[in-house]
Amino acid sequence: NDSAGNKTPKESAGFLGSRLLYCPPAIGSTEPTVQYGHAWWDWNSDPSSDQEWFSRLSDLTFLDPPPSPHDYRFFQKLGPFKINPGDSIRVTFAFGLGEGLEGLRTNMAWAKTLFDRDWVGPAAPPSPAYTLVPGDRQVTITWDDVSETARDPLTGEEDFEGYRLWRKTSVGNWALLMDCDKIDSIGQNTGLVHSYVDYDVVNNFQYVYAITAYDKGDPVNGIEMLESGKGTGKEVTPGQYTLTTDAAQSGIHVVPNPFVISSPSGWGQVPTKDDPSTDRIVFVNLPENATVRIYTLTGDLLKTLEAARSSQFGWERSVGWNVITDKMQSVVAGLYLYVVSAPGQDDFIGKFAIVR
């Protein structure tokens, strides 16, 4: 405060400044104009007439920086230009703040970098697609790995570093549940995961989850780690869910559910020449002559299976799936639907989850 007012809680360490980013050529030049003068004065020394303003503008002097912080005015002088009535010129300045003089210089350097790159700046990796599977006093969250190959628009490099899982209630604030990152020279080096089971939930109570991705940052250029947005999140209500009447009577179900790919769950198999996979999901207690079709949540058919009368898995009329689609592609983590069809019976629709 210039008038000896209260400066509490403390004086600001911030510096205010500007930088010329672009100005068209001045008269007699073919190159973009550079600043040719700079002036400053105390707030109570403002020019009192147009003549005084023009006099200060035409002065080619670069004044030394003021001796101490104060409420100063300043000019950045450009030109001269010939501007006909009704015409205009485009001049681009960056105005900003910084923590100390070096902080201001860093921010102004970034303003010039962004201007030269047509305002394309650094960005966080995109958030992964994720699925919530409610259960009895638990919620299983799975997500894909699309964030891990995203390239920063400024550097063009794949700079993904990790994921964060957030949770809140419908009226609460976001709380961090899990933070995992790559094993490298940055962060906690926990290793990446693509699933998480939240056991700290209450049945029949609604929760909201969000998964974010963050990058390595750029310490050389003064850029901190950037994290994708949480958005509105996805809602889920854990609880005990009763099977439909048909399902309860028939006993149709999937084992194990959720299925953890490549885990020592006891549902592996010995690879063969025809089927090199060691993973297996089993659909059990199927009707005679049943056909099982597996779909994504958007309705894409992934696999068609024909049930056998007997099975190596210990249930009659069961069929196993090696989590490979009809197009010979491995499935990703997520929630899937399956439809069981049999002659003379209504179709049965169920769901199962795959996690990594």
Beta strands, then each sheet from edge to edge (+ up, - down):
strand 1: 14-22
strand 2: 37-42
strand 3: 72-77
strand 4: 92-99
strand 5: 130-135
strand 6: 138-143
strand 7: 160-168
strand 8: 175-181
strand 9: 195-198
strand 10: 207-215
strand 11: 234-236
strand 12: 253-255
strand 13: 259-260
strand 14: 281-284
strand 15: 291-295
strand 16: 301-306
strand 17: 319-321
strand 18: 334-341
strand 19: 348-355
sheet 1: 1+ 4-
sheet 2: 2+ 3-
sheet 3: 5+ 6- 9+
sheet 4: 8+ 7- 10+ 11-
sheet 5: 12+ 14- 17+
sheet 6: 13+ 19+ 18- 15+ 16-
end
